[in-house]
């Protein structure tokens, strides 16, 4: 059983279905995940300043709770939470001073032993691409999918390390397992503008448009991502285009649910399994 | 930069080092940071120029630079830096130096419907406004 860390954005934007789809997929593939009994926002950005310790606390509490509740790892869907939790965990393993400061602040110890998982990492490591392929009932033949990772997922490569920061291939393998074609396009590891959409909209607008245009030029029919903020920016930068000219930007789970038979079927299958047990 | 300019005091230079734990003197101006930066078009000083200014101790120019607030910490520069200087960390260090100065500015509350919370929190933490 994995502990699940929803994060502020994914939980607040429940209606867009990311959480529901992810949970349905994981339950179908036999990877149960349960909310941590208590959690707080990870802080959205990892502190790059080396002399601040308070911003690490909320993540350490979540990581520590995961072990206390006997979960095998901490699952998160959001790239930002994944980035922050994983980096804080790494810091606790390798930075003696930070560990000491945080522990004396919390009045409790934490050894950095919790493993942090992102949804697509679970799909690769705990489920396996072969089983994923076997679960497809309606292959997405003809779909050309552009995968967008976002900076938080890729960098810094020494700590995040799940995929190659300059040429990531994991989401591509997942959408190909679903029967679709993954397109390679320019700027796919570039930043979408991140939080600039809030106060300097033009900056994120330009950055996101460059990515969308490159994906369109490569012939993509849709784009998938695992980050709520990337999704917002990439969608929002197309707001002035006519509907038919927009490139749909979806969560990575959306085409997966389609290929696996639809959300209702997945959830019904799951509840049937539960009654049978 | 031909005219004599004010160099930051050693105390201020030490402050930056405490915050960042990085040494800019290793920079050999290969410009990999500026070449990969997605926001370079909106910057007055490009990342490699910021590193040079820092190396020369010309902190005033850096602290007044628009680039500090254009950087989104996407870490492209840091991950490509062959000298492991992490320009994103240095830039964050300067931002922290500005933000830690006491200011009378009031935090403004404004709201954009539909904006992911992640952006609100990140933006507040990076700009404190």
Interface residues (C-beta under 8 A of the other chain):
Chain A: X7 X8 X9 X12 X13 X41 X43 X44 X45 X48 X49 X50 X51 X52 X55 X78 X80 X151 X154 X155 X156 X157 X165 X187 X189 X190 X191 X193 X194 X195 X196 X197 X198 X199 X200 X203 X204 X206 X207 X210 X228 X229 X232
Chain B: X18 X19 X20 X21 X38 X39 X41 X42 X69 X70 X72 X73 X74 X75 X76 X78 X79 X88 X89 X92 X93 X96 X112 X114 X115 X116 X117 X118 X119 X120 X121 X122 X123 X125 X126 X127
